[in-house]
Amino acid sequence: MRIGIFGAGYVGLSTAVCLAQQYDVELVDIDLKKIESIKKGKSYIFEEDLERLLNTAINSNKLKAKLLTEQFSPFDFIFITVGTPSESDGYINLRYVDSISKTLKERRNEFLLENKQTLITLRSTVIPGTTNQILASFEKEELANIAFNPEFLSQGSAVKDTIFPRRVIIGANRSCSSRALEEFYLETLEKSDVPIYKMSIESAEFTKYVANAFLATKISFANEMADIVEGVENADIDAIMEGIGSDPRISPYFLNAGIGFGGSCFPKDINALVRFSENLSAETPSILSSVLKVNENRPFRLIKLLRQEIGRLNGKKVAILGITFKPGTNDSREAPSLRIIQALWRSGVKVNVHDPVLNRIDLSSYQMFNIEQFEDVVSCLQDVDACLILTEWPEYQKLDLETITKGMRNKIIIDGRRVFAQKHIPDSIRYLTIGSSKNRSPAIFNS
Ligand code: UGA
C-alpha cells in the first residue's frame, strides 16, 4: 500500500512517521528546509518519541520525504494535512488546501491510480462545506474518491494520540469511501476497539470544531470559577474541580484553571467558528464569544496580581518560567506568555526568561521585548522583584523553592499554572496563585 501525505507540518509529520512504521509513506512539502531536515532524521518539532520513530522509518526506507516538485507514482491513499491559518479578522485561510487540490488534479497521472482507486482524505481543520467545495470535483469527474477525517492529536502527545486515538471520525459522500477508510484504520490501529463514527463530510468537519470549542469552553468556565473562588476564604479551585470531575457527565479533564488557552488550534478554531456562525445567522454566538473574552483577559489577571504585590511596574525586573503554550512542546504560538511579556515590557519591566526547551523555541516575536534568556532557573531569578510561572513543565514541579528564590530581590512567586499550589510553601516566600484565597493579602481581597 502506498500512502502520500501532503503537508509536513505538525499533523503531517506525526501521521507520516506513525504510518511509516507499517506502510510505504511519502511525505511531501514545498519547504526545502523541512524536507532536508526530515531526510536527515531531524524533527523540527519537539515531540516525545517522534525523532526516534522518524529515524526508524527513514532507516528502514519506509518513509521518504519529497518536495512537491519531484516525480511521483500513484498512491492508494492520499492525506492532505496542510495548514489552514487564520486571517487577521478570524476567517480561515484555505489557500494551501486549494493549491494542493489543484496540483493533485493537474498532475493526476502522477498522483492518482486509474479507475478512481485513490482515496483523497482531507485532515486539515476546515469549516463545514470546505471539503466538498474544494475536492468534490474529483468525484464528479470520477478521478478519485474523497473523505474528511479530522485529527484530534494534541501537541506533547502527538505520537500517542496518532497510534491510540480516542475515536476516528470519517466523513464521506460515498459509502465505498467511508468503508475504505474504516478498513484502513481497522488494519492500522493497535487499539482495535477504537470507536469509528461514519457520517457526512459536513458533520465530520463540524465535529472537529465542536470538540475544540467544547474543550475551550471547559477551560474558560474553570477560569471564571477560579476568579470567583479567589474571593472565598479557604476555597481552592483544584479541590472543587476534582469534586465535580468525578461525575462522568462532567469528566475531570480540561478543568485546570490558569492563564488561559493558547496554541495554534483553540484560539484559531474558536475564532473561525464564530466568524462562520456570524455568516450563517448574522448573529454572534454568545457562549463562544464569552469563551474568547474570558481567555483574552487571563494574562491581565496575573499582571494585576503582580501590581498588587510589587506596586509600580516601571523599572522593575521580573522572571518568567515557561514560554511554550503548554508543556511537552517547543511551540509558543498564541502562548499566554507572549501577551504577558508584551504587557510587562510596555509597563517598563525588564524580563528574564527560562524554559526547559528555550533553545528550540522560535523566539522571533519575543525579541522586540528585550527579554534576557537564561539556561538555569537560579540565574533567571537572580535580583528579580518577582517570578511568574507561565507553563507547568514537570521540571518546575521538582524545583526546591528555597533554593531557587535565594537570589531574588523580593521572594514573590505568582504561579499562573498552579504548579506549586498543592505543595508546602516555605514561610520566607510570598506565593500567589490562580483560584485560591491562600496566601492572599488583605489588599487583594479589597481590590
Ligand atoms: C488541541 C486539542 O486538545 C486536540 O484534541 C486537537 O486535535 C488540537 O487542539 C487541534 O485542533 O489540532 P493542543 O492545542 O495541542 O490540542 O493542546 P491542548 O492540550 O488542548 O491545550 C490547549 C491550551 O489549553 C494550552 O494552552 C493549555 O495550557 C490550555 N489548557 C488545557 C488549560 O488552560 N487548562 C486545561 O485544563 C487544559
Boltz pocket constraint, residues with backbone or C-beta under 6 A from the ligand:
constraints:
  - pocket:
      binder: B
      contacts: [[A, 125], [A, 151], [A, 152], [A, 153], [A, 154], [A, 155], [A, 156], [A, 212], [A, 215], [A, 219], [A, 253], [A, 254], [A, 255], [A, 256], [A, 257], [A, 258], [A, 259], [A, 260], [A, 261], [A, 262], [A, 263], [A, 264], [A, 265], [A, 266], [A, 325], [A, 326]]
      max_distance: 6.0
